[in-house]
Amino acid sequence: MTERVSSLARLLVGRRGVIKGTAAIAAAAAIWPAAAASPKIEAEEHWVMKGPVKLYVYRKRLVPDAASSKPVLFLVHGSTFSGRGTYDLIVSGGSGYSAMDHFAGLGYDVWTMDHEGYGFSDRTGDNSGIQSGVDDLKAALSLVSEKTGRKSILMFGESSGAIRAGAFAAAAPDRVERLILHAFTYTGRDAPEIERRRKQVDVYKANPRRPFGKQQIQNIFDRDVAGKSDPAVINALADFELRFGDSVPSGTYLDMATKLPLVDPKKLGCAVCLTRAEHDGNESEAELVRFFDELATKNKQFTMLDGMTHAGGMIGAQRHRLWYVMHSFLSAPSSGV
């Protein structure tokens, strides 16, 4: 931002030398007030109650213009990694992995949360299935509305987070303006990973939590196409997530094995964007096309991303392509209809 000030100052000086030196900088700041102070990204931690369960909610946005009205973007995590592990990862020796920083820099007021049983949120005896996640979102969105003054928001969900987000949007249609479903599972028909989970139903029913460690993280990244994950990302995820223990809830896996479909496309009237990785064993392309065709909304798009795997969306090598698609959809002008 200071470079913008200097550039504008040089432009003013070039006009017959009327304004010089520090006066030029002051004049530039007056003409372009946003340039007077470089904004930075501010992080906030919040807590909200879902009955007796304490849930962690996390926010990032630009300051000093934090008081100004911004589009609110809520990011919903999947079955294994927490909100910050998925959307605000810090990778040693790398940069540009935080989707929250990226979208905050674009002017969004960005939020995420840890669902019950994940990350900083309370652990209970519940297996934290899809409906539990919808209830988590209801609680968190009340806080978001209180802090931002916005009743309806933009929402993104990845993997089972896309199922949570879609189920929430169908249940509370006045709360979501635009919805992005990435790595979404509709019916799981002809999907190798869902078929694998269906063979483990008895295990998931018997245990509200499933084992979690670095090997499980590596398997998630390798199960569609091996060798595409960055070891630094695997290490960063392990360092962050394993502080919370060696297990994660099994409810979403159980629901995806026994209850699909969990989102009715005919109940989604908001604008919807489906994004699918080229390599994704959680759902077939044909079933996603069927879901897309059955959407109630006519404001919809479907984007395929070549070279991407199911687990390589928000923190993989192709993440900036996904972020581009997201921003294009979220910032597109309304039809006015």
N, C-alpha and C positions, 0 to 999 in steps of 0.2 A: 504494500500500500504506500510506503514511503517512496518507492520508485515512481508511483503515479504522481505524487506531489512534485518530485524533482522534475519529471517530464513536463508537467504542466507549467512549472516555474520557468523552465528553459523556453517553453513556447511563449510565455509572457515576456520574458527578456528579449526574445527575438523580435518582438513587435516594437521596433525603434528604440529599444533600450529604455522603455518608460519605467519598468519596475526592475529593480536589481537586488541581488543578494538575498538577505533574510526577508526583505519586504516581498520578494517574489514568492518565497515559501509561504508567508502569511496570506498573501493574496490567493495562492493556489488552494490553501486550506479553506479560505472563505468561500471560494467558488465551488469547491468539491469537499464539503465538510467530512465525508466519510474517510477522506485521505488524511485527516488531521491526526487520527489515532489508529494505529494498526490493530485490527480486531484479533482476538485470540479465542480459542475454544475453551469453554468452561464446562466442567463436569459437575454434576450434582447427584447425590445419592438420596433416595427416598425409601420409605417403608409404608406399606399399606396392609390393612388386615382383611383377610377373607375368613370371616368368622373368627375362630381362635388361631388361624394360621397367619404367620407374619411373612409377607412377601417383599422381596427386594426389587426396587424399581430404579432405573439408572437413566440419566438424561445428559445430552451434550448439545451445546449451541454456541454460536458466536457471541462474544461480548466485545465492545461495550454496547452494542445495539440489542442487548438481550431483551429489553422491554418492548421492542417493536414486534409487530405481528408477523409471525412466520408460519409457513405450512408445517403442520405437525406430522411427523413420520414415525410410526411405531413398528419396530422390528421384532418378530416373534421367532424364538429359537426352536430347534428340533428336539429329537429324542435323546441325544447324548450329551451335547455341549451346552453350557449355560449361555446366558445373554451376552455377557462381556467376552467370553471365550469365542463366541461366534462372530460378534459384531464390533469388538473393540480390542482385538488381539495385538499385543506388542511382540514383535519377532526380533530376537537378537540379531544384529547385523543386517536387518532389513527395515524397510519403511513402506508406508502406504498400504498396510493390511487392515486398518480400521475403517470399516464402512461408516461407523458413526462420525469419525473425523471427516471423511470424504463428504458425506451429505450435510454435515453441519457447515462445512466450508462452502457448500453450494447454497446455503441460506435456509436449510431446514432446521426445525426444532426436533431433534432426534431422541427417541426414547426406546428403551428395551426393558425387559424384566427377567428375573429368574422364576420359572414356574415352581410350584410346590415340589419339594424334593430335590431341587437343583441349586447349585451355586450357593449364594448367600441366603436363600430362602429357607424356611423351616422344613425339616424332614419329619414326616409323620408316618403312620402305618399305611397310608394310601399309596396306591401304585401310580398315581398322577396320570391318569388316562386323558383322552381327548376332552371329554366333558369337564373334567377338573381344570384343564387348561383354559377352556372357554370361561369358566367361572373366575379363574385368575385374571383373565383379560378384562372381565367386567369390573373387577375390583380396581385394577390398575388404571383403566380408562376413566374411572371416576376421579382419581387423583390427577390424571392428565388434564381433564376438563377443568378441574379446580385451579390448577396452576397456569393454564394457558388461556382459559376462557373459551376454548373451542369444544363444541359438542361432537362434531364429526371430524375425522382424521384420515390420513393416508396410512395404509397398512401393508406390510410385507411379511410373508412367512416362508420359511425354508423347510423342506422335507415334512416331518410331522407338524412343524410349526406352520406350514401352509395349510394343513388340515385344520389345526386350531384356528388359524386366522379365517379360513373360509367358513367354518362352522360358526364362529363369532359373528361374521358379517351377515350370515343368513339369519341368525337369531336376533341380531340388533341392526337392521338395515339402515337405520337413521344415524348410526355411529361411524360408518365407513364410507368415505367418498370415492376412493380409488383403492383397488386391492391388487397386489401382485402375489401370485402363487408360484414359487420356484421349487423345482424338484418335488412336485405335488403327486400324491397317489390318490386316484379316484376309486377304482374297483380292485386293483392289484392283479387283474387277469393277465396271465402270461408274463408276470413280473418275477424273475428269479429270486430276488431278495424277499419278496412277500411270501412266495412259496416256501422258502427256507423257514421263515417265521411261523408259518402254519404248521410246520412239523414240530415246532417247539412250544405249542400252545400249553401243554400240561406243565411245562417248566415255568412259563410266565404266570400261569394261574396259581402255582404253588409259591411263587416268590414275588413280592411286590417290588423287589429291586434285582438288577442283574449285574454281574461282575463288570468292572470297568478298570482299564489300565492302559499303559502305553501301547500294548499289543492290540487292544481293541480299537484304539485310535488309528493305528496303522492299517488295520483290516478295513475300517470304514473307507479310508482313502484308496485302498488297493482293490476292493472287491469288484469294481466294474472294469477298470483297466489298471494293472499294476505299473508302478514306476513313474507315475505322473506327479506324485506328491513331493514337496520340498521338505527335506529332513528338518530344516530349521522351523518350519511350521508345525510339524509333528512334535518337536521338542518343546516349542512354545505352548502348544495346547496342553501337553502333558504337564508342564510346569504349572500352568494356571489351574487346570481342572482337577488334578490329583490332590490339590490342597483340600478339596472338599470330600475326599474319601475314595474308596475303591469300589463304589457301586453307584448306579444311577437307576431311576425308576423304570419299571418294565411295562407300565400301563399303555403307553403308545404303541409299543411292539405288539402287545396282546390285542389291542383294539384294531390295529391294522391287519392282524391275522384272522380276526373273528367278526368284525363289525362293518367292514367296508360295504358300500360307500357311506362315508360319514358327512359328506357335503352334498347337498342337493343343488345342482347348477340352476334349476328353475327358481330357486329362492334368492339368487344373487342378482339384484337389480342395479348395483353400483358398477362403475367402470372396472373391468377385470383384465389383467394381463397375465397370461400363462407363459412361463419361461421354462424350457426343458434343456438339460444337458444332453449332448450327443450320446454319452455313455451313462445310462441310468437304469439300474436293475430294479428300481422301486415302482416303476410303472411303464407300460408300453406306450409307444407313440400313438397307436391306434386308439387306446382308451382315453388318452388326453384329448385327442381330436374329437372324440365322441362327447366328452365333457364340454369342450369348447362349443360345439354345435348346439348343445342343449342349454347353454347359458341364457338366462332371461334377458340380460342386457344386450343391447346392440352396440354398445361402446366397449369393444373388446379387441384384444390382439393376442397372437400366439407367436412367440419367438423361439427358434431353435438355436442353440449355441454349440457349434462344432468344436471338438477338441476338449470339451469340458466333461467332467465326471460328476456323479451325484454329490460327492463330498467336496468338490472343487469349486463351489459357487462363490461364496462370500469371502473365502480366504485362500482360494487357489490361484494358480497362475493366470487364469482367465477372468479374474474377478472384475477388472476394470471394464471389460466388455459387458458384463452383467450390470455393473453400476451405470454404464452409459444407457443401456436399454431401460433400466429403472427410471433414471432421471428424465429421459425422453417421454416416457409414459406419464410420470407424475406431474411434469410441468407442461404438458400439452394444453393448449387453449381448450376451453369448454366449447361444446357445439352451440350452447345458448338455447337449446331446445327445452 
